[in-house]
Amino acid sequence: MDDGLTGSVSRAVLITGCSSGIGWATAERLARRGWAVYATARNVEAITPLEESGCRLLALDVTDEDSMRDAVEEVEKIEGAVGVLINNAGYSQSGAVEEVPMEKVRRQFETNVFGLVRMCQLVLPGMRGQGRGRIVNLSSMGGRLTFPGGGFYHASKHAVEAISDALRFEVRGFGVDVVIVEPGLIRTSFAQTAVGSMSEEGEGPYAGFEAGVARTTREHYERGPLAALGGGSEAVAAAIERAISTPRPRARYTVTPSAKLLISARRLLPDRAWDGLAGLFYPRPGA
């Protein structure tokens, strides 16, 4: 593989959020293809099977400063530097903007945004020191569009897009590339996590709306027309491998037909038309 990370330059890959889905698939794929992979999770016992694929395991919680710092220092002690950082840790908090408790909003941004930023800050000195490195930030098609009931998740991914665009310009002169990966509908436990905090039998002005969002989300991921345009975690892992293997990566890799279709639709449709399209699938509160 010709990724430009050769000679004395570290090729070690540090991946956050490997306990399931995309993180697990990426760690497994890269390790089996010869990369030195450091797979991480808050609970290391949950990722023990990844050792069989050749991964080294580390505890890492992207909401804890000491945990992040310890993980990076451990890789640097062994490898000299983190060669590739894959910021995968994240989840979706769903619910009406008015009703999601602020503690949950903060937790969403601590995981999806602030942890990602801090991991970049921690690995960059080592990357700059060796004059080479690559950062892959997992965004989503949700970083380019917004579905009702997902305002805070979408806001976190919009932030990832903006931060990555700024960072790409700032560190390219040091030999560091920044790549955004934008998955569409991926068949993982994402949908269950996204709607887990919403009640389908609640009360209040948004009860019917949240029940509708929960049903629509499940349908999109499991059996609706968009489900056929989705993909598995392996498709994202393959895109990440391409992004870290090529000498000149693209700024963005959009994964699955659903992402390409919906991002294109959002770019072409005026706001009112997009809201009208959303109204075909989601109930409108107060209507």
Secondary structure per residue as TSV (DSSP state, phi and psi in degrees):
chain	resnum	aa	ss	phi	psi
A	1	M	-	360.0	137.5
A	2	D	-	-110.1	86.7
A	3	D	-	-105.3	-0.1
A	4	G	S	81.8	-6.0
A	5	L	-	-95.9	79.7
A	6	T	-	-124.3	177.7
A	7	G	T	63.7	-132.7
A	8	S	T	-83.8	2.0
A	9	V	S	-78.2	132.4
A	10	S	-	-65.3	136.7
A	11	R	-	-112.2	13.1
A	12	A	-	-64.8	135.3
A	13	V	E	-109.4	122.3
A	14	L	E	-107.9	122.1
A	15	I	E	-120.1	128.9
A	16	T	S	-93.3	152.1
A	17	G	-	67.4	54.8
A	18	C	-	-97.5	8.1
A	19	S	S	-70.8	-15.6
A	20	S	S	-166.0	175.6
A	21	G	H	54.8	-130.9
A	22	I	H	-62.3	-42.7
A	23	G	H	-61.3	-45.8
A	24	W	H	-61.6	-50.5
A	25	A	H	-61.0	-38.6
A	26	T	H	-68.7	-45.4
A	27	A	H	-60.0	-45.8
A	28	E	H	-63.7	-45.3
A	29	R	H	-64.1	-47.9
A	30	L	H	-67.9	-39.5
A	31	A	H	-63.2	-41.9
A	32	R	H	-70.4	-16.2
A	33	R	T	-102.6	15.6
A	34	G	T	97.6	0.5
A	35	W	-	-77.6	148.4
A	36	A	-	-83.1	100.3
A	37	V	E	-104.4	129.2
A	38	Y	E	-108.3	101.7
A	39	A	E	-88.7	136.9
A	40	T	E	-130.1	155.6
A	41	A	E	-162.3	160.6
A	42	R	S	-62.1	-40.0
A	43	N	S	-110.0	102.9
A	44	V	G	-62.1	-32.1
A	45	E	G	-59.7	-27.7
A	46	A	G	-69.6	-19.5
A	47	I	G	-114.9	15.2
A	48	T	G	-52.3	-39.8
A	49	P	G	-59.8	-20.8
A	50	L	G	-67.8	-18.2
A	51	E	G	-61.3	-32.6
A	52	E	G	-65.0	-23.2
A	53	S	G	-88.4	-4.8
A	54	G	T	104.0	6.7
A	55	C	-	-79.2	147.4
A	56	R	E	-95.8	141.9
A	57	L	E	-109.8	138.8
A	58	L	E	-137.8	147.0
A	59	A	E	-80.2	134.2
A	60	L	-	-156.0	122.9
A	61	D	-	-117.6	115.1
A	62	V	T	-75.3	3.4
A	63	T	T	-105.9	8.8
A	64	D	-	-127.4	116.5
A	65	E	H	-59.0	-47.4
A	66	D	H	-62.7	-39.7
A	67	S	H	-63.1	-44.4
A	68	M	H	-64.8	-45.7
A	69	R	H	-63.8	-42.8
A	70	D	H	-62.9	-41.3
A	71	A	H	-64.5	-45.1
A	72	V	H	-65.0	-43.3
A	73	E	H	-63.3	-35.0
A	74	E	H	-65.4	-44.2
A	75	V	H	-64.5	-43.2
A	76	E	H	-65.3	-33.8
A	77	K	H	-64.3	-37.5
A	78	I	H	-86.6	-41.5
A	79	E	H	-106.6	-12.8
A	80	G	S	94.5	-37.3
A	81	A	S	-165.6	162.1
A	82	V	-	-82.4	119.5
A	83	G	S	-80.5	-38.4
A	84	V	E	-136.6	126.6
A	85	L	E	-108.4	125.8
A	86	I	E	-114.3	105.4
A	87	N	E	-86.2	93.2
A	88	N	-	-107.0	-24.6
A	89	A	-	-56.5	132.2
A	90	G	-	171.6	164.8
A	91	Y	-	-156.2	173.9
A	92	S	-	-114.3	128.5
A	93	Q	-	-104.7	115.7
A	94	S	-	-106.0	160.6
A	95	G	S	141.0	159.7
A	96	A	-	-64.0	139.3
A	97	V	T	-55.3	-40.6
A	98	E	T	-65.1	-27.0
A	99	E	T	-107.2	-13.4
A	100	V	S	-72.0	123.9
A	101	P	-	-60.4	143.9
A	102	M	H	-61.6	-29.7
A	103	E	H	-63.7	-33.7
A	104	K	H	-75.2	-34.3
A	105	V	H	-62.4	-46.6
A	106	R	H	-62.6	-40.9
A	107	R	H	-63.0	-38.4
A	108	Q	H	-59.8	-45.8
A	109	F	H	-75.3	-32.0
A	110	E	I	-59.8	-41.9
A	111	T	I	-79.8	-52.2
A	112	N	I	-79.0	-26.8
A	113	V	I	-119.5	-60.0
A	114	F	I	-66.2	-38.7
A	115	G	H	-63.9	-41.0
A	116	L	H	-61.0	-45.8
A	117	V	H	-61.5	-45.9
A	118	R	H	-65.0	-37.6
A	119	M	H	-62.7	-40.7
A	120	C	H	-60.5	-45.7
A	121	Q	H	-60.5	-37.9
A	122	L	H	-73.4	-34.4
A	123	V	H	-88.7	-20.9
A	124	L	H	-63.5	-39.0
A	125	P	H	-56.5	-42.0
A	126	G	H	-66.7	-40.2
A	127	M	H	-64.6	-44.3
A	128	R	H	-63.2	-37.6
A	129	G	H	-62.9	-34.1
A	130	Q	H	-95.0	-2.3
A	131	G	T	71.9	19.2
A	132	R	-	-162.3	145.5
A	133	G	E	174.3	168.8
A	134	R	E	-145.9	133.8
A	135	I	E	-118.6	125.8
A	136	V	E	-113.7	117.4
A	137	N	E	-105.4	121.9
A	138	L	E	-79.3	109.8
A	139	S	-	-100.6	-131.8
A	140	S	-	-176.2	162.0
A	141	M	G	-59.1	-23.3
A	142	G	G	-68.4	-6.4
A	143	G	G	-85.9	-5.4
A	144	R	T	-119.7	-4.6
A	145	L	-	-153.8	174.9
A	146	T	-	-139.9	130.8
A	147	F	-	-102.1	146.3
A	148	P	T	-57.9	144.6
A	149	G	T	84.1	-4.5
A	150	G	-	-122.0	27.9
A	151	G	H	-55.0	-43.4
A	152	F	H	-75.4	-37.6
A	153	Y	H	-62.5	-48.1
A	154	H	H	-61.1	-40.6
A	155	A	H	-60.5	-40.2
A	156	S	H	-65.4	-38.0
A	157	K	H	-77.8	-32.2
A	158	H	H	-60.4	-39.4
A	159	A	H	-64.1	-41.2
A	160	V	H	-59.8	-41.2
A	161	E	H	-62.2	-47.7
A	162	A	H	-65.6	-44.4
A	163	I	H	-62.6	-42.1
A	164	S	H	-65.6	-39.3
A	165	D	H	-63.4	-42.6
A	166	A	H	-66.3	-45.0
A	167	L	H	-63.9	-37.1
A	168	R	H	-56.9	-43.4
A	169	F	H	-70.0	-40.5
A	170	E	H	-68.6	-31.7
A	171	V	H	-109.8	-3.0
A	172	R	G	-61.9	-36.4
A	173	G	G	-66.0	-16.1
A	174	F	G	-93.0	3.7
A	175	G	T	87.6	14.8
A	176	V	E	-108.2	128.4
A	177	D	E	-101.7	142.4
A	178	V	E	-119.3	127.4
A	179	V	E	-124.7	139.0
A	180	I	E	-106.4	131.8
A	181	V	E	-111.8	127.9
A	182	E	E	-119.2	86.9
A	183	P	E	-70.9	151.5
A	184	G	-	-95.7	-137.5
A	185	L	S	-70.7	117.7
A	186	I	B	-116.9	130.8
A	187	R	S	-78.8	84.6
A	188	T	S	-134.8	-163.6
A	189	S	S	-83.3	10.3
A	190	F	H	-56.3	-46.5
A	191	A	H	-62.1	-43.1
A	192	Q	H	-62.4	-40.5
A	193	T	H	-66.2	-41.0
A	194	A	H	-62.7	-39.5
A	195	V	H	-99.8	-0.7
A	196	G	T	-61.3	-28.4
A	197	S	T	-89.1	-1.8
A	198	M	S	-104.6	134.5
A	199	S	-	-89.5	136.0
A	200	E	S	-92.9	-0.2
A	201	E	S	-134.8	46.0
A	202	G	-	-96.6	-174.0
A	203	E	-	-124.3	174.1
A	204	G	S	101.4	174.7
A	205	P	T	-66.0	-19.4
A	206	Y	T	-111.6	9.7
A	207	A	H	-59.2	-51.1
A	208	G	H	-64.9	-36.0
A	209	F	H	-63.5	-48.8
A	210	E	H	-66.3	-36.0
A	211	A	H	-62.6	-40.7
A	212	G	H	-66.4	-39.6
A	213	V	H	-62.7	-43.0
A	214	A	H	-61.8	-45.7
A	215	R	H	-64.4	-45.9
A	216	T	H	-63.2	-41.5
A	217	T	H	-61.4	-45.9
A	218	R	H	-62.0	-42.3
A	219	E	H	-63.1	-42.5
A	220	H	H	-59.6	-38.1
A	221	Y	H	-87.8	-23.8
A	222	E	H	-110.5	-42.7
A	223	R	T	-148.1	-4.1
A	224	G	S	-73.7	176.7
A	225	P	T	-60.9	-30.7
A	226	L	T	-74.9	-22.6
A	227	A	G	-59.6	-34.5
A	228	A	G	-67.4	-18.4
A	229	L	G	-99.3	10.4
A	230	G	-	-88.6	-161.2
A	231	G	B	-165.3	178.9
A	232	G	-	-97.9	171.6
A	233	S	H	-59.9	-29.2
A	234	E	H	-63.1	-31.3
A	235	A	H	-66.1	-37.8
A	236	V	H	-71.2	-40.9
A	237	A	H	-59.4	-39.5
A	238	A	H	-65.5	-39.5
A	239	A	H	-66.0	-39.1
A	240	I	H	-64.1	-41.4
A	241	E	H	-60.7	-41.7
A	242	R	H	-61.9	-40.9
A	243	A	H	-65.9	-30.9
A	244	I	H	-97.8	-7.5
A	245	S	H	-96.6	-27.4
A	246	T	S	-80.9	143.5
A	247	P	S	-65.2	-28.8
A	248	R	S	-127.7	83.5
A	249	P	-	-70.7	153.4
A	250	R	-	-72.3	160.7
A	251	A	S	-70.2	-31.8
A	252	R	E	-138.2	141.6
A	253	Y	E	-124.1	112.4
A	254	T	E	-95.7	127.2
A	255	V	E	-116.8	132.7
A	256	T	S	88.1	146.2
A	257	P	H	-59.7	-32.7
A	258	S	H	-62.2	-40.7
A	259	A	H	-65.5	-45.7
A	260	K	H	-63.4	-41.5
A	261	L	H	-65.7	-49.1
A	262	L	H	-73.5	-36.2
A	263	I	H	-63.7	-40.9
A	264	S	H	-65.0	-41.9
A	265	A	H	-63.2	-41.9
A	266	R	H	-66.2	-35.5
A	267	R	H	-67.0	-33.4
A	268	L	H	-88.5	-31.0
A	269	L	S	-85.2	136.5
A	270	P	-	-62.9	161.3
A	271	D	H	-55.5	-44.7
A	272	R	H	-65.1	-36.1
A	273	A	H	-68.7	-38.8
A	274	W	H	-64.8	-41.8
A	275	D	H	-62.4	-38.1
A	276	G	H	-65.2	-39.7
A	277	L	H	-63.6	-43.7
A	278	A	H	-61.1	-33.9
A	279	G	H	-65.7	-16.6
A	280	L	T	-74.2	-20.6
A	281	F	T	-116.6	-25.2
A	282	Y	S	-119.9	137.3
A	283	P	-	-68.6	146.5
A	284	R	-	-95.2	118.8
A	285	P	T	-57.5	139.5
A	286	G	T	80.3	-7.0
A	287	A	-	-82.1	360.0
